[in-house]
Amino acid sequence: MLYSNFSEFNEICRALGLKDVTITKLQNAKKLQLLDTPLKNGSVAYVEAKKMLSDINIPKRAYIFVREEDSYEYKFSAIIVKKPSFVFWSLYEFLERAKKLHSKSIINPNCVIGNNTSISKTGVIIEDDVIIDDNVIIKEGVVIKKGTKIGPGCVIGSNGLEVKDTIFGKIIISHKGGVVINENVEMGALCTINQGIGEKMTQIGSDTKLDCGVHIAHSCSIGSENIITANVTFGGSVLTGSNVFFGLNATIRNGVKLADGCFVGAGSVVTKDVKKNALVFGCPAKFIRKVE
């Protein structure tokens, strides 16, 4: 079920104008899910336009919020509403606000923690031989694995910027998907690593090195042994392979995938997927040559 307190759940659903038969369906659903991950039976998602369905495999027992004016044959359980995005994100925010982490943070005694550093008392795991410099903020839902070094002034596990119209107003959606920083990552000063959104956590692969001022947005998956120089910005849900190099001040658009061995030139704006061992440069970035 989506939420154990039926009366509270019914109240928010009725405030959204949902009918009793729809509320019953949602009570029996398993989870809300975004379309950037494979849908499963019992999941609830939404589409704003018919064309969004063309590249999506939707199980028959998935529930999809769709616009009432769309007239096509449904091969799944459609829930017709006026504003699919509004209804979905309203329910999403309601459920996220209800989540509470009760597990006490676990910090290995072999860690070194600097002055004026703030670590959440709940939901954090820090393994052995981690070094955390001064003035770092670590929010709940963060896992930092052994041998990692965090530079001064970093913020790890902060909310991302996903702004949606909801029943609560036009808000920044809650991010509670977590952050995992794998073994032997090194992070320079003033980096920001956002929480994942939904079930898609933010991850940084082992032995990756970040210079100062790097921003990694929600649900990115950064591969192992990447080198990320100063002030590189990653939009949400970027996926990188291993041994990828990012030059100074590069910007990677949300959802872009970069294969193993890529090289992104300084100041480049990457708006499309990059193939294995490709050197790209420019604004927008274009293929220059293969990396030897």
C-alpha positions, 0 to 999 in steps of 0.5 A: 500500500502507498500509505498506512493511514487510510484516513489521511490518505483519503483526505489528500486524495479527496482534496485533489478531486479523486473519486472513491474508486480511484482512491481504492486503486491507489490504496492498493498500489505499491509506490509512486514511480518516475518514468526514468526508471522501469515501471513495475506492477503496482506502481503509480506514474503520470504522463502529460502527453500521449507521445510520452508513452511511445518509448515506455514499457508499461505493465498492465497492472501499473497505474498511470495518471493521464489527461482526460482529453487524451483519447486512445486505447489504454493497455494499462490501468489509466486514471484520468485527471485534468492535471496529471503532474499536479496530482502525482506530485501532490501525492508524492510530496504528501508521502515524502513529508510523511517519511521519517528516518529513525535509525541512529547515525553510525560513524566509525571511530577511525574517522577524522572529523573537522571543526564546526562540521554538522552530521545528522544524528539519524540516517548517516553511515560513515565508514572507517578511514574517512576524513571530513574537513571543517565546516562540512554539512552532512544530511540524513540519508548519506553513506560515505564509504571507507577511505573517502576525503571530504574537503572544507565547506562541502554540503552532502545530501541537500535538497535538489531543485525540482520545482512543481505545482502541487496542492501545497503550492509551487514548491521544491519537491522533497528529496529523500532518495539518499547519497552514496559516496563510494570508496576512496573518493576525494572531494575538494572544497565547497562541493554540493551533492544533492539527495536522490529523488524517489528511489533513484539515489545519487551515487559517486563511484570509487576512486573518483576525484572532485576539485573545488566547487563541483555540483552534482544534482539529484539522482546522478550516477557518477562512475568510478575513477572519474576526474572532475575539475573545478566548478563542473555542474551536473544536472539531475540524473546524469550517468557517467561511465568509468575514467571520464574527465571533465574540464574546468567549468563544464556543464552537463545537462540533466539526463545525459549519459557519458560512456567510459573514457570520455573527455569533456573539454573546459567550458563545454555544455554537454546536451547529448549523450557521449559515446565511449572514448569520445573527446567533446568540446564547445557550447553545445559540445560536439565530437572532436575525435577519439581519445587514444 
